[in-house]
Amino acid sequence: MASPAVVTESLSRDFGDNHAVVDVNLEVATGEIYGFLGPNGAGKSTMVRMLCTLLTPSSGQALVAGHDIVRDPGGVRLRIGAALQSAALDPMQSGREILLLQGRLYGLSRRAINERIETLATLIDLGDALDDRIKTYSGGMKRRLDLAASLIHTPTVLFLDEPTTGLDPISRNRIWEEVRRLNGEGMTIFLTTQYLEEADVLCDRVGIISSGQIVAEDSPSTLKRRYGSDVIVAQTPGQEDRAVAILQSLTGVERVERHRDDVMVVTPNASKLLSPVAVALEEAGITVANLTMRTPTLDDVFLELTGGRLRPGEQE
Amino acid sequence: MTTSVAEPRPAGFFRDLISVAGRALRSIPREPEVLAPALFIPVFFYFINVGALENVAKASGVSDYRAFQLPVAIIFAVTGLSRASALVLDIQDGYLDRLLMTPIRRVTLLLGLMVADFTLVLAVQIPVIGLGYLMGVRFETGILGIVAFLLMGAFWGLAFTGFPYAIALKTGNPAAVNASFILFFPFAFMTTSFLPMDSLSGWLITVAKLNPVTYLLEGMRSVVTGWDVASLLQGITAIVGVMVVSFCLALLTLRGRLRSGA
């Protein structure tokens, strides 16, 4: 079995009195898409900066692609690619110049770099704009070029720090497609995100980080099963309090809550309880205007674990 | 199907140096606004100084004040000219981080910019020397003297770049880098830039004797009027002294920034 792409042991980083990352232990398998989910200020970027050798840990250790981030940062750098928050590019250069420079710094020949640019053409998708100055690019174009720059040397581990923050849905989908394609070619992806959907649809496993600590880690579906509960939502105009009283006595109900016009039945298995809920309300003579069920989201998991909600764009 | 390409590896010191310098040199003509003051200020002061002080200087025993002023114009052109502002932008835009995640030799991030600076300060001297020629200045030492004059100006410009780079790396703040221009004033004015040492008075003589630019100007002037080995060596010593101090400062701040990961 291949050795893990990323392993950390009690990895911590302090900035003065601020403990940005605290005793993080994690293991990311080779070929995995691992997501770090948390709000702004949770420690995601600090973690990525340490793993990318930009920041020295205060304590603990980490191996990336089999190389120690402190003792052998050069070995790590040869094997990783990274697109950090907001595209890191020089606006006075053209897209092609950025890619050529990037390739040269990895010791690639001009021919090899041109071949890579050809290979990455679908991702870059800039057409003639590749030879224009980057200052004329849109946000989506910059992100794609930034991602291409991080891929020019065909890294084995790719770090993406909030790769789609601020992008429109179309650009976001393109990045997601590219992440899946790269992963399909065997590349390990370590991404941070504050978007639940992104973690849900892309990641094999998710680590939920809050105040610098991993509070849960598993596949999105397992996390939702473990920490989130299904919810049945009933709308019973004018009879909400009676409905709450009746539904509380049903077998398989964890709790029943009223939120304005909605009666919410929290249960481990909504599909199994949907009929009994409908029957109980019918037998009690309560008119049901609407009856729906929904499965738990990672936001429910986050709420359960930290007591807070994930709201992209807001400070923690 | 994936095309097989060369394996990534450290490119090596010289390739890194050329890559960084090449990018910096490409950027220079794309930012003409950076170059304009470097050409305007020396030309402006050359005319003003010659116009205002030529007769006074003659009374003080300076036979060719136009030649006397030419090294001053060069100092005005090259002192403080650097890519430090571009380095601050790289820090702010995160592009420095992108470079630091490659196997690049860290020191070439600074030295590559300095190679570009050296090329630039060499180039900006040519129109200034051309202006001097138009004003009647002739090098008694011939072509070799012009080359020595150019090299002294270029190495002085290079030596001074360490200060703005140190400020850029320490602060990551464009305003602080712009403020480093203030350093230029004591170096360029508290010296024999207007009149020879004999004509200065009081405290200014003491300061001028401590100012390395005094020896640089004497060295460069000696190259115009005829070889004077002692003045030349003193000028070179002054350049080396400032270079050692400023480069040490810049390299220490680079190391500090890399360690802090800020």
Interface residues (C-beta under 8 A of the other chain):
Chain A: R49 C52 T53 L54 L55 T56 G74 R77 L78 R79 I80 A82 L84 Q85 S86 A87 A88 L89 D90 P91 M92 Q93 E97 L101 Q102 R104 L105 Y106 G107 L108 S109 A112 E115 R116 E118 T119 R133 D146 A149 S150 H153 T154 P155 E185
Chain B: T2 T3 V5 A6 P8 R9 P10 A11 G12 R15 D16 S19 G22 R23 R26 S27 R30 E31 L89 D90 D93 G94 Y95 D97 R98 L99 L100 M101 T102 P103 I104 R259 G261
